[in-house]
Amino acid sequence: MSKLWANVQTSFEAPVELYIVDNRGDHSWIPCTTKIQGKALNFYHSSEEGAEPFRHFFLNEFDAADETRAEKYPQSKEKSNVLVLIQKEEFVLPTDPVAIALLVAFKDVAGLESLTKATRSVFVLNKAASIIQKNYRTGKLRRNFWTFVQYTVARAKSQRKLDAITNGVSKEMDRTYAATVIQTTYRKYVAKRKWKSIITFKTDANAEETKNDANIEDTNFMKYTSDDAALIQFKGKEEKKKGFTLRKKKKASGNTVAAAQLPKLVEYLCRESNASDSVFTQIFFSTLPHITSTFQGMQYITAYFKSAPKVQQPKIMEMIAMWAVKYNRDFTTDTMKKRVKSLIEQIEKDLGAGAAKGLEATIEKASFPMVTETKMKDLPPIIWKVKDPKSIADLSEIEMARQLTLMSSETFKRINIREFSQLAWEKKGKERKAPNLLIFIDRFNKICSWTMQAVLDTRTVEQGVMIIEKFIKVADQCRQLNNFSDLMSIMSALQHSTISRLQRRWEAVDKKEMKTFNALLSLVDLTSNYKNLRKATKAVTPPLVPFVGIWLQDLIFIEENPTFVNGGMVNFEKMEMIHDVLMKVVRAHESEYKFMPEPKIQDLLWPESIISPKLLYAKSLQIEPRRQDSMDPSKLGLARK
């Protein structure tokens, strides 16, 4: 309010008579001099300089009375040229409930008009301020305070503007409320879908366990001790039986079993002559979900344990411990825990509490694998091209490859070996059976999409060439880091028709980078079932991030062979082929990369949003429309050799 009082006249002075109406007793007309000083109306007994006022009042606390209100004070008729000022209700003290009235009588009309003129702006502005403060307190107007003061003073002009502002605020509040409702509804929908998914997963898992949890009658393993051909078949010359081919391997794997009845496989597994680390044992446990459920496998082994000689029982415990360490996920289901509990009770009965607790501790420890800590001082420093990068153009190709490799390696290592069993990644319930494998596959696809988006987001040919050359260098660095997954993803993006058709950009790519690009094309060429990529993956020393598409393709091909042959025998040769693929996964899991993670860089190596291939191609056409003389890939070095 200080600004409103800045223009109040302060030079007014006149001789007057003052009559004060209050509840203090006797009253009379007092001859005096009045002055307006700032906000105050002061009354002096003397007009001399430096005199102190005997009474002073703040003008903003009073209103000028009209004729009707002035008639309430008969004293005003005793004098002529009287100005009546009445105290406002909000300034009346609770201890003094009667409003003060000031009757100021002037000697002439000129004095009255002078005071009226001097105080008019005060009363008008004070009234405007009251209205504004009232509206401010109710929360209707929070902005443009001074502007609204002007609108209130000029009420006729301001009313329409006030209505417009009110309507605008109302609409904005409606939009905000609508957005809040939408967001709340969406969050509820996501939460509901998440819980529904969890419940579905649990229900399906319980149903599957119940289905495969048929109690196995006590098996008499004595009748499975012989190696009769009706029970087990060993590898030998090629022979065909009931449409199944027993193939002779070019290289000896250490396993001689070709096919056998399931109880016979368990008996052969638990033989004293079969070591716990033998190839047969490794194949049996790695492919157990392909043969039967893991809890039925445990039930068979427990049944054999009961009838086995005591000298043989410790070896069986050793195999179970190895099983728990290598395939700990098998021991997490409720049904499996019941089977393990039954076995522990049998071990305690046969071999004592010490042996039982030892195996139980091993199984429990296997459920929480050890995490190896890497000392930061042993890691190579981050390579910064720009200290505060805003886009991939500000990043070093070497550091881009390192950070991509770290993220992909971390995602790959979370994949459990059982997620590769029975084509879990493409069957019903895949989100439950192979969640991490699906995440890794999704990452491959998103890196491919991100690469294409990065190329298409460039505005000029020069920028496009720079990004293409950068990705060629990153792909080459990924090859040197044995990161075949991101190498394949980037190369798939650059070979995609959406990118390969950008003729003007490819024509401007440096010859040295094109030579590197063609060498990488030769490496990822799918000719002869990815012969070159398979050879390179096999030749490198871990750590590595494999292109799992090759192995998934192999498993799909292997699954075309029957699991059971010759009247119900387990096709163990098929299990051996599956085992060979799974061991490649295990090998890739063995070691880790020694690089320092940098979130600031990693955030730039991931698409903010995924654009559909159709829209990406449409964007490519906008950059370079189709031409009659379409691009010949062989002239650009893009053709496969």
C-alpha positions, 0 to 999 in steps of 0.5 A: 500500500505504500505506493498508493500513498506516495501521491497523497498531498502533504502541504495542506494547512488551515485553521479549523474548529474540531469536535471529537465524538467518542465515549470519553465524556464531555465534548466541545469545539476546539479551535486549532490548526489542521495539517495533512502529513503523509497518512496522518491528519494532525491537529495543533493548538499552535501553528508555530513551527515545531509544535506538537499535535495534540491529536492525530488520526490516520486518514485510511482509518476514516471515511467521509460521511455523506449527508445522511450519515452526517445527520446522526451528529447534531453538532455538525449543524452548530457550525457551517462548512463542517466535514464529518469523518467517521472511523471504519468498523475494522479499526474500531477497538474491542475495548472502545466499541464506539466509532470515533467521529471527527467534525471539522469546521472551516471558516470558509467554503474554500478551506473545506474544499481544499481539505476535501480535495487533499483527502479525496485520493486517499479515500478512493485509493483506500477503498480500492486497496480494501477490495483488492485485499479482500479478493487476495484473501479469498485466493481469487487473484494471485497475480498482477497485483498492481494491474488489478489495483488499476482495474479496481479503481476504474471499475467500469473498465475492469469488470470485463477484464476481471471476468476474463481472468476468472474464466481463464483461471477456472478453465486452467483449474479444470484442465489441471484437475482433468490431467490429475484424474487421468494420471491417477487413473493411469497409475491405478491401471498400471498397478492393477495390471502389475498385480494381475500379472504377478497373480497370473504368474503365480497361478500358472507356476502353481498349476504347472508344479501341480501338474508335474508333481505326480507322486512317483511310486517307489521305484525298484532300481534293482531291475535297472542295474543291468545295461540291457538294450531295452533299458539303455543304448550306447553310442555306436555305429549308425543305426535306425530304430523307429525313425530315430537316428543314433549318430556317431559323433566325429569327436568323442565328448566323454559321454557314451549314452545315446538313449535310456529309460529315465529310471535307468538314467538315474541309476547310471547317474548314481553309479559309483563308477560315474564321477560327479563331474563327468560329462554324463553328469553335467549333461543330465543336470543341465538338461533335466528340465527337458527330461522331466520336472526338476522336483520329479528328478529330485524324487527319483534321486531320493528314491535311489538314495534310500536303496543305495549302499551307504558307501555310495550315498556320499557321492550322491550327496556330492552330485546334489550339492553340485546341482544346487551350486550350478542350477540354484534356481531349481531349488527355489520352488515350494515343491522342490523345497518339499523334495529337498526336505524329504531327502535331508530327513533321509540323509539324517536317518542314514548318515547322521545329522552332520551330513544332513546339515552340511548338504542343507547349508550348501543348498542354502548358500547356493541360493545367495551367490557371492558378489565379487567386488571390483576395486575402482582404482584398478579400473581404467579412467573414463575417457571424456571428449567433453566434460558435460556431454549433451549428445552422443556427438560429445562422446568418445567412441571407445567410451561409448563401446565400454559403457554399452558393453558394461550395460549389455554384460550386466543384462546378460549375466542376469539371465539364468541358464534355465531360461534357455530350456524348452524354448521358454522365451517363445512359449506361453508364460515366457514372462515368468519362465524367461524374464531376463532373456526377454529383457536382453532380447528387447535391449538388442532391439532397442539399441538397433532402433536407437542407432537408426533414430540417431542417424535420422535425427541429424539435420544435414548430410554432414551431421548424418555422415558424422553419426554414421562414422561414429557408429562404425567406430563404436561397432569396431570397438565393440568387436575388440571388446568381444561385445558381439551383441551390440556389434550385431545390433548396430550393424543391423541398424546400419544395414536396415533399408531405413538407413542403407537407402540414405545414398548421399550420406553413405557416399560421403562416408570416409573410405577408411571407415567404409573399409572397417564397415565392410570388414564388420559386415563380413563378420556378422554375415548370416551366410552359412548360419553365421559361420564367421561370427560363430568362429569369432565367438568361439575363438575369443577369451571371456569376458564377452557379450554374445549374440544370443540369436545364434544359440536360440536358433540352434536350440530351436533347431535341436528341439525339432528332434524328439525327446523320447525315442524307442518306446519311451527312452530319453533321447540323450543325444539330443540332451547332449546337443542342448548341453553343448549350447548351454555350456556356451552360455555358461562360458560367457557368464564366467568373467566380467568386464573391468570398466568404470560405469558412468551414468551420465554417459549411459543415459545418452546411450539409450533411446528416450522413446521408441519409434516404430519401424514404419515411422522411422522409414517415413522419416528416412523418406523425408530426408531423402525421397525416392529417386528413379536411379535408386542406390546400388549397394555394391557401389557403396561397399554395402553389399555382402560378400 
